[in-house]
Amino acid sequence: MNISKWKLKAIVQKVISFLPKREKINFLFQKYVTKGVKLTDEHFGYKVQSAKDHINFFKKYGEVGAEKKILELGSGWYPIIPIFMYLTNSGKVISVDIQSWMTKNSQIISIEKIKEWRENNKLDTYFNNIDENKWGKLEQFLLNSDKYSKEDFNKTIGLETMIIDARNTGLPESSIDFICSNNTFEHIYKEILEGILLEFKRVITPEGVMSHFIDLSDHFAHFDKKITVYNFLKYSEKKWRLIDNKIQPQNRLRFKDYKEMYKNLNIPITEEKVTEGNKNELLKIKVHEQLKHYSIDELSITHGYIITTFI
C-alpha cells in the first residue's frame, strides 16, 4: 500500500506524541528525517520578512527603543525575531513558550545566516538600519563561540526566555510595550488561545501594540508538495482529531474565527492584512460539510496579520 508522505509524517508524530520526552524525539525526527528544522534560505527569508513587518507595525503604531519591552509568543528553534529587535534597537525581548527549543547551535546558525546574507547584500532589502556596534558583538560571538554559553548570547541581545503557560506569565500588569507572534496562533487550540489573549491584554501598556502573524495553511503541505495548503479542510472535526497531534497541533481556525475571538474578548483590531491563496486549488478539494458555513473567500486566506492598538 502506497501511503502519502504527509500521512506517514502524521502517523509518526501521532505515535511520538504519546512517548516520554516527545518534544526532543520530535526535534530529532524533524532534524534528521523531515528536515523541517533546517534554516534554509527560504525559511530564513520568511523569518526576516516577519521581523521587518513586526518592527514596522511597532513603529507605525507605537514607539520603538532599545529599552522597550517586547513579549514574543513562541520562541522556536532560531531566535531570528529577537536578534533583529536587538540589531535595530527596537527593544528587549521576553520570549515565552511551553518548551525550550533554542540551543547554542541554533543561535550560531542564526548569526551565520545573517552574516551570509549581509555579505551577499541580500539583507539590505529588509534592513538598512542595523546597529554596527551590536552586530560586532554578534560577530565576536561567532569567532569565540567556544567561550560563550547559550545564556551569554541571550544576555548579550537582551533576550529572556520563559518556559511557562502563556495564560499566566506572572509579568506585572501594563509592563509590555509590544507583543508579537509568528506562525504560532495556528498551533494553539481556541480555548487556550483565548486565555493567552486575555493575559496579553492584562500585561500590555495602554499605549502598547500587538502584531500577530498567522499561517492558516495545512502545514503538512510544507512537507508534502503533492497536497495543497487546503488539504486539511477535507476532514471532519472527529477525523482531524485522529490525524492531529499534540506536538505540533493545527487548530484549522480561519481568519474570520480569530477576528471573532478578538471581538468576543473586547480586543480591538486596528489593522488586518491577509494573503489570499489560490481559489482554484481550493475548489479542487471537497471541503467537509462542517466547514461549508465559511465562504470561499474566507476559506482561501492562507496567511494574515492582526494588529492591535489600545489607545
N, C-alpha and C positions, 0 to 999 in steps of 0.2 A: 504494500500500500504506500502510495506517494503522499507524504504529508508536507504541506507548505512550510516554508521557513518560519513564518510568524507563528504558526500553530506550535511548532516544535519549541520555539522560544517561550511561548505562553505556558506550555506544559512544564518545561524545565523550571521556569520561575515560580510556577504554582507549587511544584514539589519543594523548591528551595525555601519558599515562604513558611513551610512547616518545620524547618530544621533549626537547631540551635545555631547562633551566630550567622543567621541568614543574610544579614547585610554584607558581612565580609565575604561569604560564599558567592553572593550575587555579584559583588565587585570583581572577584576573580573570574567569574563566568563572563561578565561584560568585558573585562580586560583581555582575556585570552581566547574567548570563543566568538562573541558577537562584535568585539572591537568597539563597543558602544561608548567607552570612556576615553578613547584616544582623542587628543586635542589636535584634530585636523585643521587645515586652513579654513575649511567650510565652517566647522564648529566654532573656531576662534572668531571668524568673521561675524557670525551671529552674536557672539558674546560682546564683541567690541561695538557692534551696532546698537545693541541693547544698552550698553554702558553710556554711549553717546546720547541715546534717546532719553534715558532716565535723567542724566545730568541736564539736558536741555529743558526737560519738563520742570526740573527743580529750579533752574534759572528763570524760567518763564513765569512761574507762579510763586516762587519763594526767593530766598537769598542764600546762595552757596557761600561757603567759607571753610577754611581749614579746621576751625573749631566746631563746626556744626555737627550735630549728632544724627547719624543715619542708621536706620534699622533695616537690615536685609533679611527677608524670609527665604530660607532655603540656601544653605551655603554651597552645596555642590562640591565637586572634586577640585575645580580650578577657581581660585579667588580673583577672577578677572574684574568683576564689578568693584570690589574693594580696592584693587590696585589702581584702577583708573580714577576712583574717587580721591585716592591719595595723590596721584600724579597731577591731577588738575586742581588740587586744593579745594575740593568740593565738600569734604567733611570726613569725620572718623566713623567707621562702620562697626556696628554691633550685628553680627551675623547669627541668626537663630535657626536651629534645625533640631530634629529629633535624633539625629545620628551624625557622628563625625565622619566626614568623607575625605576632607583635605589632608594631605600628607606633605612632608618636606619635599618629596619628589615632585608632587603636583605643583607645588609652589615654584620650584626650579623650572619645570616645563613651561609654566605660565610666563615667567620672566624671559626665558629663552625665545618663546614665540613672539613676545613683544619686541625683543631685540632684533629678531629676524625681520619682522615687518617694518621696523624703523629703518634698518639698513637698506631695505628694498623700497623705501619710500611709500609703502602701502598703508602705513598708519596715518599719513598726512590727510588722507581723505576723511578720516574720522576725528582726529585730534591734532591741532596745531598749537596747543597751549600747554604742552607738558612742561612741568617744572624740572629743569635740567639738574638742579641740585638733588632733588628727590630721586630722579632717575639714576643719578650717580650712585646713590646709596644701594639701589637695587642691583646695579652692575657689580658693586663690591660684594653683594650677597652671592652673586654668581661666581665671582672669582675666588671667594673664600667660603664656599658653601659648607666645606667640611668643618668649619669653625662655628657655624651657626646652627641653631635648632629651629624647629617649626615655630616655637614660641618667640624666638628672637625676631624672626621675619614678621610675625603678626604685630609685635611691639613696634617695629620699625615703621610699618604702614598705618599704625593706629587701628588695627583690627582686633576686635574682641569677639571670640566665638562662644556661644552659649548653647549647650545641648539640653534643651528643655522643651516642654509643651508650649507652643507659641500662644496658647489661650491664657496662659498665666506666666508672663515673663518676669514678674517681680520688679519691673522697672518703675520708677516714680511716674506719677501722673503728669501729663503735659511736659515730658522731658525729651521727646524726639522731634527733630525738625523735618526729617524726610524719611518715608518708608517706601521700600520698593521690593519687588519680587520679579523673578524671571523664570518662566516655564515651571511654575510651582503650583499655582492655584488648581490646575487641572489634575494634580495628583492628590488632592485633598477632598474628602467627601463633604457634602454640603453642610451637614450639621456641625462638623468640626471647623470648617472654614468660617461659618457664621460666628463661632466663638472667637476665632482668631481676629476677625474684622472688628468685633466689639472691643477686644484688647487693644488693637491698633487705635481705635477711636479714643480709648482712655489715655494712651501714652503719648499721643501726638500733641504738639503745641497748637494753640488756636490759630497760629499763622502757618502751620505745617502743611506739607504736600505729600500725597501718596501717588505712586506710579506703579501700576502692576501690568506686566506683560503676560498674556495667557495664550498658550498653544492649544487650540481646540481640535487639532487633528489626531487621528489614530496614530499613536506613537509606534505601533508595530510596523507601520508603513515606512518609518525612517530606516528600518532594518530590512524589510522585505519589499523590494520595489515592484513586486508583482501585484500588490494590493494598493488601493488608493487610500488617501487620508480620510476617507469617509467609511472605510470598511466596517468599523465597529458600530455603525448606525444600523446595521442589518439585524442586530440581535436584540432579543427581549431583555428586560432587566434581569430576569431569572437566569437566562443563559449567559449574559455578560458577567454576572457574579461568579459563575463557574469558570469562566475564562480569565477573569481579572485576578490580580494577586495583591498581597499586602505589602510587597516590597516596592513596587512602582505602580500603584493603582492609577486607574484613569476613570474619572467620575463621569465623563461623557456630557457634562453640562454644556449648554450652548451659551453664546454671548448674552442672549436675552435673559437667561437664568441668573447670570452674575449681576446684570443690571437690576433685576427684580430683588435679588438678595440685598443689594445696596439700598434700594428703596425701602424695603422692609426693616432694615437696620437704621434707617434715617441717616445714611451716609451719602452726602451729595456726590454727583458726578459732574465735574467741571468740563471735562473733555473726554471724548472717546475716539479711538482710531482703529479701524478694522481692516483686515485683509480678506477680501472675498476670494474664495477659491474657484475652482473650475466647475461650474454648474453642470456641464456636460458629463463630467466624471461622476458627479453626484447622481445624475439621472440614470446612470448605468447600473446602479445598485438598487435593490429593493429595500427601501427604508422600512424598518419594522413598524407595525401598526401603532405601537405605544409611543412612537416618535412622530406620528403623522400630524400632530397638532402644531408642529413647527412649520413655518412656510419654507419654501425652497431658499429664499434669501437668508433666513435665519439659520438653516442647516449648513449653508455653503460657507459661512465665515470660518476661516481656518486659524486666524490669529487676531488678537486685539489688545489694545491698551485701554485701561481705565484710569483716569487721572482725577484726583480729588483735592479740593481746597476747602477749608472750613470757614474762611472769612466771609 
